[in-house]
Amino acid sequence: MDIYHIIKRPLITEKGTHQSSVTHEETRWKVARGGSYAFEVHPEASKPMIRAAIERIYNVKVLNVRTAVRHGKRRRYRFTYGNQPDWKRAVVVLEPGFHIDLF
């Protein structure tokens, strides 16, 4: 799988903006919580694949990767019901001194 197919898009939310702006020194009571960025990734991508893709695309050092599969919501359209597709979210924590200019 190509590295540009592993990372679909960055997730730009209010919580993600706050987590990316907080430094390691401000959160030293919790390990690996400073400088974290959220991405939507391919559902079959593993943590080492995500780490390698982020390091090559953004030229940074990754400290930690956390993933979660988000299940699609049930939606109604007129008289029928359907489901949105499931998707995978990855939160990437960078080494101190590195950052990604997403915004």
Backbone as a printed PyTorch tensor [residue, N CA C, xyz], in Angstrom:
tensor([[[  0.8440,  -1.1710,   0.0000],
         [  0.0000,   0.0000,   0.0000],
         [  0.8930,   1.2390,   0.0000]],

        [[  0.5450,   2.2110,  -0.8200],
         [  1.2960,   3.4490,  -0.9430],
         [  1.0830,   4.3150,   0.3040]],

        [[  2.1020,   5.1010,   0.6830],
         [  1.9830,   5.9190,   1.8910],
         [  0.9040,   6.9870,   1.7490]],

        [[  0.6290,   7.4110,   0.5150],
         [ -0.4020,   8.4240,   0.3100],
         [ -1.8070,   7.8230,   0.3150]],

        [[ -1.9270,   6.4960,   0.2550],
         [ -3.2110,   5.8380,   0.4120],
         [ -3.4710,   5.4600,   1.8720]],

        [[ -2.4250,   5.3760,   2.6710],
         [ -2.5810,   5.0520,   4.0950],
         [ -3.2120,   6.2270,   4.8320]],

        [[ -2.6900,   7.4300,   4.6210],
         [ -3.2070,   8.6350,   5.2630],
         [ -4.2270,   9.2650,   4.3250]],

        [[ -5.5020,   9.2720,   4.7420],
         [ -6.5400,   9.8410,   3.8850],
         [ -6.6240,  11.3570,   4.0340]],

        [[ -6.7510,  11.8200,   5.2870],
         [ -6.8580,  13.2600,   5.5170],
         [ -6.6230,  13.5520,   6.9820]],

        [[ -6.1610,  14.7540,   7.3040],
         [ -6.0760,  15.1400,   8.7180],
         [ -7.4610,  15.5090,   9.2360]],

        [[ -7.7120,  15.1980,  10.4930],
         [ -8.9820,  15.5370,  11.1280],
         [ -8.8010,  16.8440,  11.8850]],

        [[ -9.3710,  17.8950,  11.3580],
         [ -9.2190,  19.2190,  11.9510],
         [-10.4710,  19.5120,  12.7620]],

        [[-10.3600,  19.3310,  14.0650],
         [-11.4630,  19.5820,  14.9870],
         [-10.9660,  20.5050,  16.0970]],

        [[-11.8880,  20.9410,  16.9310],
         [-11.5100,  21.8110,  18.0430],
         [-10.6060,  21.0760,  19.0330]],

        [[-10.9480,  19.8300,  19.3260],
         [-10.1340,  19.0420,  20.2500],
         [ -8.7620,  18.7510,  19.6400]],

        [[ -8.7300,  18.4310,  18.3640],
         [ -7.4590,  18.1470,  17.7040],
         [ -6.5560,  19.3590,  17.6430]],

        [[ -7.1370,  20.5320,  17.4350],
         [ -6.3570,  21.7670,  17.4280],
         [ -5.7410,  22.0260,  18.7930]],

        [[ -6.4970,  21.7760,  19.8480],
         [ -5.9700,  21.9680,  21.2070],
         [ -4.8560,  20.9630,  21.5010]],

        [[ -5.0480,  19.6880,  21.1260],
         [ -4.0330,  18.6730,  21.3970],
         [ -2.7490,  18.9240,  20.6210]],

        [[ -2.8540,  19.5060,  19.4440],
         [ -1.6460,  19.7700,  18.6750],
         [ -0.8740,  20.9700,  19.2110]],

        [[ -1.5790,  21.8860,  19.8890],
         [ -0.9000,  23.0750,  20.3970],
         [ -0.2910,  22.8760,  21.7770]],

        [[ -0.7280,  21.8670,  22.5300],
         [ -0.1950,  21.6010,  23.8670],
         [  1.1700,  20.9320,  23.7290]],

        [[  2.1450,  21.3900,  24.5170],
         [  3.4960,  20.8520,  24.4210],
         [  3.7020,  19.7130,  25.4160]],

        [[  4.8410,  19.0200,  25.2770],
         [  5.1750,  17.9220,  26.1790],
         [  5.4240,  18.4200,  27.6050]],

        [[  5.9990,  19.6030,  27.7450],
         [  6.3140,  20.1150,  29.0800],
         [  5.0410,  20.4240,  29.8720]],

        [[  3.9910,  20.8470,  29.1780],
         [  2.7480,  21.1650,  29.8660],
         [  2.0070,  19.9150,  30.3090]],

        [[  2.3080,  18.7780,  29.7130],
         [  1.5930,  17.5380,  30.0400],
         [  2.5550,  16.4670,  30.5130]],

        [[  3.5430,  16.8260,  31.2900],
         [  4.5480,  15.8350,  31.6950],
         [  4.0050,  14.8280,  32.7110]],

        [[  2.8370,  15.0780,  33.2900],
         [  2.2440,  14.1090,  34.2070],
         [  1.6050,  12.9570,  33.4490]],

        [[  1.3540,  13.1150,  32.1560],
         [  0.8780,  12.0260,  31.3050],
         [  1.8770,  11.8500,  30.1770]],

        [[  2.3830,  10.6560,  30.0300],
         [  3.4070,  10.4010,  29.0180],
         [  2.7650,  10.4240,  27.6360]],

        [[  3.4570,  11.0220,  26.6780],
         [  3.0850,  11.0250,  25.2660],
         [  1.7270,  11.6680,  25.0230]],

        [[  1.4800,  12.8310,  25.6070],
         [  0.2220,  13.5170,  25.3550],
         [  0.4080,  14.8720,  24.6920]],

        [[  1.6050,  15.3220,  24.4690],
         [  1.8100,  16.6200,  23.8600],
         [  2.1050,  16.5000,  22.3790]],

        [[  1.6370,  17.4430,  21.5970],
         [  1.9070,  17.4600,  20.1680],
         [  1.2910,  16.2940,  19.4280]],

        [[  0.0030,  16.0450,  19.6260],
         [ -0.6550,  14.9180,  18.9640],
         [ -1.5680,  15.4370,  17.8550]],

        [[ -1.6280,  14.6900,  16.7570],
         [ -2.3970,  15.0520,  15.5850],
         [ -3.2740,  13.8750,  15.1860]],

        [[ -4.5080,  14.1590,  14.7460],
         [ -5.4560,  13.1120,  14.3740],
         [ -5.5730,  13.0440,  12.8490]],

        [[ -5.6590,  11.8120,  12.3390],
         [ -5.7890,  11.5680,  10.9080],
         [ -6.8310,  10.4960,  10.6590]],

        [[ -7.5010,  10.5800,   9.5310],
         [ -8.3110,   9.4680,   9.0550],
         [ -7.3990,   8.6120,   8.1930]],

        [[ -7.3500,   7.3080,   8.4800],
         [ -6.4270,   6.4190,   7.7920],
         [ -7.1910,   5.2690,   7.1450]],

        [[ -6.4930,   4.5270,   6.3010],
         [ -7.0700,   3.3650,   5.6350],
         [ -7.4400,   2.3190,   6.6890]],

        [[ -8.5890,   1.6640,   6.5580],
         [ -9.0140,   0.7110,   7.5970],
         [ -8.0710,  -0.4720,   7.7950]],

        [[ -7.2820,  -0.8300,   6.7960],
         [ -6.3790,  -1.9690,   6.9220],
         [ -4.9580,  -1.5610,   7.3050]],

        [[ -4.7350,  -0.2840,   7.5790],
         [ -3.4020,   0.1960,   7.9330],
         [ -3.0720,  -0.1670,   9.3760]],

        [[ -1.8560,  -0.6560,   9.6020],
         [ -1.4070,  -0.9880,  10.9510],
         [ -0.6390,   0.1960,  11.5420]],

        [[ -0.3390,   0.1020,  12.8260],
         [  0.3850,   1.1860,  13.4940],
         [  1.7720,   1.4260,  12.9000]],

        [[  2.5720,   0.3780,  12.6120],
         [  3.8760,   0.6440,  11.9750],
         [  3.7480,   1.2730,  10.5880]],

        [[  2.7200,   0.9050,   9.8400],
         [  2.5060,   1.5120,   8.5260],
         [  2.1420,   2.9860,   8.6560]],

        [[  1.2990,   3.3110,   9.6290],
         [  0.9000,   4.6990,   9.8550],
         [  2.1060,   5.5210,  10.3010]],

        [[  2.9170,   4.9630,  11.1960],
         [  4.1180,   5.6500,  11.6720],
         [  5.0690,   5.9670,  10.5220]],

        [[  5.3220,   4.9860,   9.6660],
         [  6.2370,   5.1900,   8.5420],
         [  5.6910,   6.2150,   7.5500]],

        [[  4.3820,   6.1850,   7.3180],
         [  3.7880,   7.1300,   6.3750],
         [  3.8740,   8.5610,   6.8930]],

        [[  3.5690,   8.7770,   8.1660],
         [  3.6320,  10.1230,   8.7400],
         [  5.0690,  10.6370,   8.7340]],

        [[  6.0140,   9.7760,   9.0960],
         [  7.4170,  10.2050,   9.1260],
         [  7.9250,  10.5800,   7.7380]],

        [[  7.4980,   9.8570,   6.7050],
         [  7.9680,  10.1560,   5.3530],
         [  7.2380,  11.3430,   4.7290]],

        [[  5.9380,  11.4750,   4.9770],
         [  5.1800,  12.5660,   4.3550],
         [  5.5190,  13.9110,   4.9860]],

        [[  5.5490,  13.9770,   6.3190],
         [  5.7260,  15.2480,   7.0210],
         [  7.1420,  15.4710,   7.5340]],

        [[  8.0410,  14.5000,   7.3780],
         [  9.4480,  14.6290,   7.7840],
         [  9.5560,  14.9620,   9.2770]],

        [[  8.9260,  14.1360,  10.1110],
         [  8.9360,  14.2880,  11.5700],
         [  9.2620,  12.9410,  12.1940]],

        [[  9.5080,  12.9280,  13.5010],
         [  9.7260,  11.6930,  14.2570],
         [  8.4890,  11.4060,  15.0970]],

        [[  7.9580,  10.1920,  14.9910],
         [  6.7400,   9.8010,  15.6890],
         [  7.1080,   9.0700,  16.9690]],

        [[  6.4760,   9.4620,  18.0650],
         [  6.7020,   8.8370,  19.3580],
         [  5.7040,   7.7150,  19.6140]],

        [[  4.4470,   7.9320,  19.2740],
         [  3.3920,   6.9980,  19.6260],
         [  2.2610,   7.1030,  18.6090]],

        [[  1.5690,   5.9820,  18.3580],
         [  0.3980,   5.9610,  17.4790],
         [ -0.7380,   5.2480,  18.2080]],

        [[ -1.8980,   5.8930,  18.2520],
         [ -3.1000,   5.2860,  18.8230],
         [ -4.1530,   5.2190,  17.7290]],

        [[ -4.8490,   4.0770,  17.6290],
         [ -5.8580,   3.9220,  16.5870],
         [ -7.1920,   3.5300,  17.1950]],

        [[ -8.2560,   3.8340,  16.4580],
         [ -9.6120,   3.4580,  16.8560],
         [-10.4520,   3.3210,  15.6020]],

        [[-11.2780,   2.2840,  15.5740],
         [-12.2030,   2.1010,  14.4640],
         [-13.5290,   2.7280,  14.8640]],

        [[-13.9780,   3.6780,  14.0730],
         [-15.2430,   4.3670,  14.3310],
         [-16.3140,   3.7360,  13.4570]],

        [[-17.3740,   3.2830,  14.0690],
         [-18.4490,   2.6370,  13.3330],
         [-19.3610,   3.6960,  12.7150]],

        [[-19.8280,   3.4080,  11.4910],
         [-20.6890,   4.3390,  10.7870],
         [-22.0610,   4.4600,  11.4310]],

        [[-22.6280,   5.6320,  11.3390],
         [-23.9290,   5.8870,  11.9480],
         [-25.0530,   5.3890,  11.0310]],

        [[-26.1610,   5.0550,  11.6470],
         [-27.3380,   4.6510,  10.8940],
         [-28.0840,   5.9110,  10.4770]],

        [[-28.3880,   6.0230,   9.1980],
         [-29.0610,   7.2000,   8.6640],
         [-30.3310,   6.8000,   7.9310]],

        [[-31.2750,   7.7090,   7.9000],
         [-32.5350,   7.4630,   7.2140],
         [-32.6360,   8.4090,   6.0250]],

        [[-33.0330,   7.8610,   4.8940],
         [-33.3010,   8.6510,   3.7080],
         [-34.6890,   8.2810,   3.2140]],

        [[-35.6120,   9.1940,   3.3490],
         [-37.0350,   8.9750,   3.0420],
         [-37.5840,   7.7860,   3.8200]],

        [[-37.8970,   6.6800,   3.1340],
         [-38.5090,   5.5480,   3.8240],
         [-37.5450,   4.3930,   4.0520]],

        [[-36.2850,   4.5730,   3.7460],
         [-35.3160,   3.4880,   3.8970],
         [-34.2300,   3.8900,   4.8770]],

        [[-33.5780,   2.8910,   5.4550],
         [-32.4710,   3.1100,   6.3740],
         [-31.1910,   2.5740,   5.7460]],

        [[-30.0940,   3.1850,   6.0900],
         [-28.8010,   2.7340,   5.6240],
         [-27.7480,   3.0790,   6.6530]],

        [[-26.5430,   2.5760,   6.4450],
         [-25.4360,   2.8450,   7.3550],
         [-24.3230,   3.5730,   6.6190]],

        [[-23.7330,   4.5410,   7.2960],
         [-22.5330,   5.1540,   6.7590],
         [-21.3810,   4.1730,   6.9450]],

        [[-20.3370,   4.2670,   6.1260],
         [-19.2460,   3.3030,   6.2480],
         [-18.4300,   3.5000,   7.5260]],

        [[-17.8270,   2.4190,   8.0200],
         [-16.9050,   2.4920,   9.1500],
         [-15.6130,   3.1580,   8.6850]],

        [[-14.9220,   3.8090,   9.6080],
         [-13.6570,   4.4390,   9.2690],
         [-12.7010,   4.3450,  10.4490]],

        [[-11.4210,   4.4970,  10.1550],
         [-10.3850,   4.3370,  11.1710],
         [ -9.7190,   5.6790,  11.4470]],

        [[ -9.5140,   5.9460,  12.7280],
         [ -8.9050,   7.1940,  13.1870],
         [ -7.5830,   6.8670,  13.8510]],

        [[ -6.5610,   7.6530,  13.5590],
         [ -5.2450,   7.4740,  14.1790],
         [ -4.8160,   8.7890,  14.8170]],

        [[ -4.3790,   8.7200,  16.0680],
         [ -3.8110,   9.8730,  16.7620],
         [ -2.3190,   9.6330,  16.8530]],

        [[ -1.5590,  10.5360,  16.2490],
         [ -0.1100,  10.3960,  16.1520],
         [  0.5360,  11.3990,  17.0860]],

        [[  1.3710,  10.9300,  18.0010],
         [  2.0940,  11.7870,  18.9390],
         [  3.5230,  11.9140,  18.4410]],

        [[  3.9920,  13.1480,  18.3350],
         [  5.3290,  13.4170,  17.8060],
         [  6.3440,  13.5650,  18.9280]],

        [[  7.6050,  13.3440,  18.5840],
         [  8.7140,  13.5630,  19.5110],
         [  8.7730,  15.0490,  19.8850]],

        [[  9.3110,  15.3690,  21.0670],
         [  9.4520,  16.7880,  21.4370],
         [ 10.3350,  17.5240,  20.4260]],

        [[  9.9020,  18.7210,  20.0610],
         [ 10.6520,  19.5230,  19.1070],
         [ 10.1240,  19.4300,  17.6810]],

        [[  9.2070,  18.5410,  17.3950],
         [  8.6480,  18.4130,  16.0530],
         [  7.1940,  18.8780,  16.0620]],

        [[  6.7300,  19.3890,  14.9320],
         [  5.3280,  19.7430,  14.7800],
         [  4.9680,  19.6780,  13.3000]],

        [[  3.6720,  19.5740,  13.0430],
         [  3.1420,  19.5320,  11.6740],
         [  2.3120,  20.7740,  11.4670]],

        [[  2.5710,  21.4990,  10.3910],
         [  1.7990,  22.7010,  10.0750],
         [  0.5790,  22.3000,   9.2630]],

        [[ -0.5050,  21.9880,   9.9490],
         [ -1.7380,  21.5800,   9.2720],
         [ -2.6950,  22.7450,   9.0680]],

        [[ -2.6160,  23.7480,   9.9310],
         [ -3.6200,  24.7980,   9.9150],
         [ -3.0490,  26.0910,   9.3720]]])
